[in-house]
Amino acid sequence: MIDVRALAEAEFRDSVDLFRRALLRRPPTDEEWARRRGMLEPGRVLGAFDGGELVGTARAASNRLAVPGGRVPAGAVTAVGVRADHTRRGVLRALVRAQFEDVRQRGEPVAMLHATEAVIYERFGYGVATRHRRVELERARAVFRDDAPRGGRVRVLTREAADLLLPEVYERCAPDRPGRIERARPWWSGTWGFLGEDVLVAVHTGADGVDDGFAVYEPKHGERGTALEVHDLTGADATAVAQLWRFLLGVDLVDRVVAHERPLDEPLEWWLADRRQCRVTEVADDLWVRLVDVLAALRARSYGAADPVVVEVRDAVLPDNAGCYRIGPDGVERSSAAPQLGLDVAALAALYLGDQPVSTLVAAGRVEVRDPAAVAAADRLFGTAVTPWCGTGF
């Protein structure tokens, strides 16, 4: 019999040790633990016990997720792990169910996570809500066009100065972009603990004198020469982002610039004289979202101009979510009308932030069509002007 409960703070380190061993990694040192323990939120670290022995863990942190037209309270799920001798015995399912109940009780309509493997979480109703890409550029050949955005200035900061300034700058950087989440102070403190000693930070200051973007990057030396690995780059507008890229591509003694987890709609190749110098080496799933309270989650976002559509939602894990919803520009309500479209809650999550049009999921067989006219209407309802992007690990 698996028993799941919230862990006491004295048990937090045991949960972290278990999680890291589940990923075949060593437990944190005392120094690492001192930096990261603040990232664990009391009451939100769960443990699964078998006969009184800790065999699994999962935790979450209170956050807010930007959705089209607003923000929604969300549980940021992380550090989910099961001890190797207890896998495939229902431990993960017990943890997930307990976590869903906790998220609901806290008034969070949404849970979200980054998945270590793509096949784990869809069976619990999670769906891919944002994606990102990895890009690589040969520094000497990546030259900006004359008409690319330009302005402001870039300066390099010490890590101490960055620790104070970056949280403030992040709040100015596209706070309403769907998929964006908050970065609380413990996130910043813990993140520095994951980065190496060679990490550097550059900040962009706009023409108005306000700091409005930053890049966190690190030189890596290898057989292919020296690369700048960009861990984090964000800006309040295209000028800030473009100017930070100009700076990175102008750093001496560097052969390549490699950037991870970039937004799919970042116009980097459009800024270059030779667009082929921006090589996309990966497009991958980013933020997975679970609508724990479907009605509240759907009501938290806005919708485009189109006729309302009645959608039937299936949810095997949280069956009280199942049913028909009338979705339109004027809001969302439960409905007794005949459904025009049908889908499971994981497919609904893929539509939630606008990453995928309904028509794509129809072609994939993930949405059943009972009224063909509803497909185009649903595309307009769920569509967004900006491609969703998270860009924050947790």
C-alpha positions as CSV (number, residue, x, y, z in Angstrom):
1,M,0.0,0.0,0.0
2,I,1.5,3.3,-1.1
3,D,0.8,6.3,1.2
4,V,1.4,9.8,0.0
5,R,1.7,12.8,2.3
6,A,3.3,16.2,2.4
7,L,6.9,16.0,3.8
8,A,8.1,17.9,6.8
9,E,11.0,20.4,6.1
10,A,13.3,18.0,7.9
11,E,12.6,15.4,5.2
12,F,13.2,17.8,2.2
13,R,16.8,16.8,1.7
14,D,15.9,13.1,1.6
15,S,13.4,13.8,-1.1
16,V,16.0,15.7,-3.2
17,D,18.5,12.9,-2.7
18,L,15.9,10.3,-3.9
19,F,15.0,12.4,-6.9
20,R,18.6,12.9,-8.0
21,R,19.4,9.2,-7.6
22,A,16.3,8.4,-9.7
23,L,17.9,10.4,-12.5
24,L,21.2,8.5,-11.9
25,R,22.9,11.6,-10.4
26,R,24.7,12.1,-7.2
27,P,22.9,13.8,-4.3
28,P,23.7,17.5,-3.7
29,T,26.7,18.5,-1.6
30,D,26.1,20.5,1.5
31,E,27.1,23.7,-0.4
32,E,24.7,22.9,-3.2
33,W,21.9,22.1,-0.8
34,A,22.4,25.3,1.1
35,R,21.9,27.2,-2.2
36,R,18.8,25.3,-3.4
37,R,16.8,24.5,-0.3
38,G,14.9,27.8,-0.6
39,M,13.4,26.5,-3.8
40,L,11.4,23.9,-1.9
41,E,8.0,25.3,-0.8
42,P,6.7,24.1,2.6
43,G,3.6,22.0,2.2
44,R,4.2,21.3,-1.5
45,V,6.9,18.6,-1.3
46,L,5.2,15.2,-1.5
47,G,6.6,11.8,-0.5
48,A,5.3,8.4,-1.3
49,F,5.9,5.8,1.3
50,D,5.9,2.0,1.2
51,G,5.9,0.5,4.7
52,G,7.2,3.8,6.1
53,E,10.1,4.0,3.7
54,L,10.4,6.9,1.2
55,V,10.2,5.5,-2.3
56,G,9.0,8.4,-4.4
57,T,8.7,12.2,-4.4
58,A,7.2,15.1,-6.3
59,R,7.1,18.8,-5.6
60,A,5.5,21.9,-6.8
61,A,5.8,25.7,-6.4
62,S,3.2,28.4,-6.5
63,N,3.4,30.4,-9.7
64,R,1.4,32.2,-12.3
65,L,1.2,31.3,-16.0
66,A,0.6,33.9,-18.7
67,V,-2.3,32.9,-20.9
68,P,-3.9,34.9,-23.8
69,G,-5.5,37.9,-22.2
70,G,-4.4,37.3,-18.6
71,R,-2.6,35.1,-16.1
72,V,-3.7,32.0,-14.2
73,P,-2.5,30.6,-10.9
74,A,-0.5,27.5,-11.6
75,G,1.4,24.8,-9.7
76,A,4.9,24.5,-11.2
77,V,5.6,20.7,-10.8
78,T,9.2,19.5,-10.6
79,A,11.5,16.9,-9.1
80,V,9.2,13.9,-9.7
81,G,11.1,10.7,-9.1
82,V,10.5,7.1,-8.0
83,R,13.2,4.8,-6.5
84,A,14.5,2.3,-9.0
85,D,13.2,-0.7,-7.0
86,H,9.7,0.7,-6.9
87,T,9.1,1.7,-10.5
88,R,5.9,0.4,-12.3
89,R,4.2,-0.3,-9.1
90,G,1.7,2.6,-9.0
91,V,4.0,5.1,-7.1
92,L,4.0,7.7,-9.8
93,R,0.2,7.5,-10.3
94,A,-0.3,7.9,-6.5
95,L,1.9,11.0,-6.4
96,V,0.3,12.6,-9.5
97,R,-3.2,12.1,-8.1
98,A,-2.3,13.5,-4.7
99,Q,-0.6,16.5,-6.4
100,F,-3.6,17.2,-8.6
101,E,-5.8,17.3,-5.4
102,D,-3.4,19.6,-3.7
103,V,-3.2,21.9,-6.8
104,R,-7.0,22.1,-6.8
105,Q,-7.3,22.9,-3.1
106,R,-4.9,25.8,-3.6
107,G,-7.1,27.3,-6.3
108,E,-4.7,26.7,-9.1
109,P,-6.6,25.6,-12.2
110,V,-3.4,24.6,-14.0
111,A,-0.4,22.4,-13.3
112,M,2.7,22.6,-15.5
113,L,6.1,20.9,-15.8
114,H,9.1,20.2,-18.0
115,A,9.2,16.5,-18.8
116,T,12.4,14.4,-18.7
117,E,10.7,12.0,-21.1
118,A,8.0,12.8,-23.6
119,V,6.0,9.5,-22.9
120,I,5.5,9.9,-19.2
121,Y,2.8,12.6,-18.5
122,E,0.3,12.5,-21.3
123,R,-1.5,9.6,-19.7
124,F,-2.2,11.9,-16.7
125,G,-3.7,14.6,-18.9
126,Y,-0.7,16.8,-19.6
127,G,-0.2,18.2,-23.1
128,V,2.6,20.1,-24.8
129,A,1.6,23.7,-24.5
130,T,4.9,25.4,-25.7
131,R,7.9,24.4,-27.7
132,H,11.4,25.8,-28.2
133,R,14.3,25.5,-30.6
134,R,18.1,25.2,-30.3
135,V,20.1,27.4,-32.7
136,E,23.8,27.4,-33.6
137,L,25.7,30.1,-35.5
138,E,29.2,30.4,-36.8
139,R,30.2,33.7,-35.3
140,A,32.4,35.0,-38.1
141,R,29.7,34.4,-40.7
142,A,26.7,35.6,-38.9
143,V,26.4,39.2,-39.9
144,F,23.4,41.4,-39.2
145,R,21.5,43.1,-42.0
146,D,21.5,46.9,-42.0
147,D,17.8,47.1,-41.5
148,A,17.7,44.8,-38.4
149,P,16.5,46.5,-35.2
150,R,19.3,48.5,-33.5
151,G,19.5,50.8,-30.5
152,G,20.5,51.2,-26.9
153,R,23.7,49.8,-25.5
154,V,24.9,46.5,-23.9
155,R,27.1,46.3,-20.8
156,V,28.6,43.3,-19.0
157,L,27.8,42.8,-15.3
158,T,29.4,40.9,-12.5
159,R,27.5,38.0,-11.1
160,E,26.9,39.9,-7.9
161,A,25.4,42.9,-9.8
162,A,23.4,40.5,-12.0
163,D,21.9,38.8,-9.0
164,L,20.4,42.1,-7.9
165,L,19.4,43.5,-11.3
166,L,18.1,40.5,-13.4
167,P,14.9,39.9,-11.4
168,E,13.8,43.5,-12.0
169,V,14.7,43.3,-15.7
170,Y,12.9,40.0,-16.2
171,E,9.6,41.6,-15.0
172,R,9.9,44.1,-17.9
173,C,10.4,41.4,-20.5
174,A,7.2,40.5,-22.3
175,P,5.2,39.7,-19.1
176,D,2.0,38.9,-21.0
177,R,3.5,36.5,-23.6
178,P,1.5,33.2,-23.3
179,G,3.7,30.6,-21.7
180,R,5.7,33.0,-19.5
181,I,5.9,32.2,-15.8
182,E,7.1,34.1,-12.8
183,R,10.6,33.8,-11.4
184,A,10.5,34.2,-7.6
185,R,13.6,35.1,-5.6
186,P,14.3,31.5,-4.7
187,W,14.3,30.6,-8.4
188,W,17.1,33.1,-9.0
189,S,19.2,32.0,-6.1
190,G,18.8,28.3,-7.0
191,T,19.5,28.9,-10.7
192,W,22.9,30.4,-10.0
193,G,23.8,27.2,-8.2
194,F,23.3,25.2,-11.4
195,L,25.5,27.4,-13.5
196,G,29.3,27.2,-13.7
197,E,31.9,29.7,-12.5
198,D,32.5,30.9,-16.0
199,V,29.0,32.2,-16.6
200,L,28.8,35.8,-17.8
201,V,25.9,38.3,-18.0
202,A,25.2,41.1,-20.4
203,V,22.3,43.7,-20.0
204,H,20.7,45.9,-22.6
205,T,19.7,49.4,-21.8
206,G,17.2,51.1,-24.1
207,A,17.3,54.6,-25.5
208,D,15.2,55.7,-22.6
209,G,17.9,54.6,-20.1
210,V,15.9,51.7,-18.8
211,D,17.4,48.2,-18.6
212,D,15.1,46.1,-20.8
213,G,16.9,42.8,-21.6
214,F,19.7,40.4,-20.6
215,A,21.7,37.4,-21.8
216,V,23.3,34.8,-19.6
217,Y,26.1,33.0,-21.4
218,E,29.1,30.8,-20.8
219,P,32.2,30.0,-22.9
220,K,32.8,26.3,-23.6
221,H,36.1,25.0,-25.0
222,G,36.2,21.8,-27.1
223,E,37.4,20.1,-30.2
224,R,35.4,22.4,-32.4
225,G,36.9,25.5,-30.8
226,T,35.3,27.9,-28.4
227,A,31.5,28.2,-28.2
228,L,29.4,30.7,-26.3
229,E,26.5,28.7,-24.8
230,V,23.5,31.0,-24.2
231,H,21.5,29.8,-21.2
232,D,19.0,32.7,-21.0
233,L,18.2,35.6,-23.3
234,T,15.2,37.8,-23.1
235,G,14.1,41.3,-23.9
236,A,11.2,43.7,-23.6
237,D,11.1,44.2,-27.4
238,A,12.8,43.2,-30.7
239,T,15.4,45.9,-30.4
240,A,16.7,44.6,-27.0
241,V,16.8,41.0,-28.2
242,A,18.5,41.9,-31.5
243,Q,21.1,44.1,-29.8
244,L,21.9,41.3,-27.3
245,W,22.4,38.9,-30.2
246,R,24.7,41.4,-31.9
247,F,26.7,41.6,-28.8
248,L,27.1,37.8,-28.5
249,L,28.1,37.5,-32.1
250,G,30.7,40.2,-31.6
251,V,32.6,38.5,-28.7
252,D,36.2,37.9,-29.7
253,L,37.9,34.5,-29.5
254,V,34.7,32.7,-30.1
255,D,33.9,30.3,-33.0
256,R,30.3,29.5,-32.4
257,V,27.3,30.7,-30.5
258,V,24.8,28.1,-29.4
259,A,21.5,29.1,-27.8
260,H,19.1,26.7,-26.1
261,E,15.4,26.9,-25.6
262,R,14.7,29.8,-27.9
263,P,11.2,30.9,-29.0
264,L,10.0,29.4,-32.3
265,D,9.1,32.9,-33.6
266,E,12.3,34.6,-32.7
267,P,13.3,36.3,-36.1
268,L,17.0,35.7,-35.8
269,E,17.4,34.3,-39.3
270,W,15.5,37.4,-40.6
271,W,18.0,39.7,-39.0
272,L,21.0,38.0,-40.7
273,A,22.4,38.8,-44.1
274,D,22.8,35.1,-44.7
275,R,19.9,33.4,-43.0
276,R,21.5,30.0,-43.4
277,Q,24.0,30.9,-40.7
278,C,21.2,30.4,-38.2
279,R,21.0,26.7,-38.0
280,V,18.1,25.2,-36.1
281,T,19.5,22.0,-34.6
282,E,16.5,21.0,-32.5
283,V,12.8,21.8,-32.0
284,A,11.5,20.2,-28.9
285,D,8.6,20.2,-26.4
286,D,9.0,22.8,-23.7
287,L,6.2,23.4,-21.2
288,W,3.6,20.7,-20.5
289,V,0.3,21.9,-19.1
290,R,-2.4,20.1,-17.3
291,L,-5.9,21.7,-16.9
292,V,-6.7,20.5,-13.5
293,D,-9.9,22.6,-13.4
294,V,-11.0,22.8,-17.0
295,L,-13.8,25.3,-16.6
296,A,-11.7,27.7,-14.5
297,A,-8.7,27.3,-16.8
298,L,-10.7,28.0,-19.9
299,R,-12.3,31.0,-18.3
300,A,-8.9,32.5,-17.4
301,R,-7.9,33.2,-21.0
302,S,-9.5,35.3,-23.8
303,Y,-10.6,34.1,-27.2
304,G,-10.6,35.4,-30.7
305,A,-13.5,36.7,-32.8
306,A,-15.5,33.7,-34.0
307,D,-18.8,32.0,-33.5
308,P,-18.9,30.0,-30.2
309,V,-18.0,26.3,-30.4
310,V,-19.3,23.5,-28.1
311,V,-16.4,21.1,-27.3
312,E,-16.7,17.8,-25.5
313,V,-13.8,17.1,-23.2
314,R,-12.8,13.7,-21.9
315,D,-10.8,13.3,-18.7
316,A,-10.2,9.8,-17.4
317,V,-8.0,10.9,-14.4
318,L,-10.2,13.8,-13.2
319,P,-13.6,12.7,-14.5
320,D,-15.5,15.7,-13.0
321,N,-13.8,17.8,-15.8
322,A,-15.5,15.7,-18.4
323,G,-18.4,17.2,-20.3
324,C,-19.3,19.8,-22.9
325,Y,-18.1,23.4,-22.8
326,R,-19.4,26.3,-24.9
327,I,-16.3,28.4,-25.8
328,G,-16.7,31.9,-27.4
329,P,-15.4,35.4,-27.3
330,D,-18.0,36.2,-24.6
331,G,-16.7,33.5,-22.2
332,V,-16.9,29.8,-21.4
333,E,-19.8,27.9,-19.8
334,R,-20.8,24.3,-19.3
335,S,-23.2,23.3,-22.0
336,S,-25.9,20.7,-22.6
337,A,-25.9,21.3,-26.4
338,A,-24.7,18.7,-28.9
339,P,-20.9,18.9,-29.1
340,Q,-19.3,20.1,-32.4
341,L,-15.8,18.9,-31.5
342,G,-14.4,16.3,-29.1
343,L,-11.0,15.8,-27.6
344,D,-9.2,14.6,-24.4
345,V,-7.8,17.0,-21.8
346,A,-4.2,16.5,-23.0
347,A,-5.1,17.6,-26.5
348,L,-7.0,20.6,-25.0
349,A,-3.8,21.5,-23.2
350,A,-2.0,21.7,-26.6
351,L,-4.5,24.3,-27.7
352,Y,-4.7,26.2,-24.5
353,L,-1.9,28.7,-25.1
354,G,-2.2,28.8,-28.8
355,D,0.9,26.6,-29.7
356,Q,-1.1,24.4,-32.1
357,P,-4.2,25.3,-34.2
358,V,-7.2,23.0,-33.8
359,S,-6.9,22.1,-37.5
360,T,-3.5,20.5,-36.9
361,L,-4.9,18.3,-34.1
362,V,-7.8,17.4,-36.3
363,A,-5.3,16.2,-39.0
364,A,-3.4,14.3,-36.3
365,G,-6.5,12.5,-35.2
366,R,-6.5,14.1,-31.8
367,V,-9.8,16.0,-32.3
368,E,-13.0,14.4,-33.4
369,V,-15.1,16.6,-35.8
370,R,-18.9,16.4,-35.6
371,D,-19.5,19.8,-37.2
372,P,-16.8,20.6,-39.9
373,A,-17.6,24.4,-39.7
374,A,-16.5,24.4,-36.1
375,V,-12.9,23.7,-37.0
376,A,-12.2,27.1,-38.6
377,A,-14.1,28.8,-35.8
378,A,-12.1,27.0,-33.1
379,D,-8.9,27.9,-34.9
380,R,-9.8,31.6,-34.6
381,L,-11.0,31.3,-31.0
382,F,-7.8,29.6,-29.7
383,G,-5.3,31.4,-32.0
384,T,-2.9,33.9,-30.7
385,A,-0.9,36.7,-32.3
386,V,2.4,35.6,-30.5
387,T,3.8,32.1,-30.4
388,P,3.7,30.9,-26.8
389,W,7.1,30.4,-25.1
390,C,8.2,29.6,-21.6
391,G,11.9,30.0,-21.5
392,T,12.2,29.3,-17.8
393,G,13.3,26.0,-16.4
394,F,12.2,24.8,-12.9
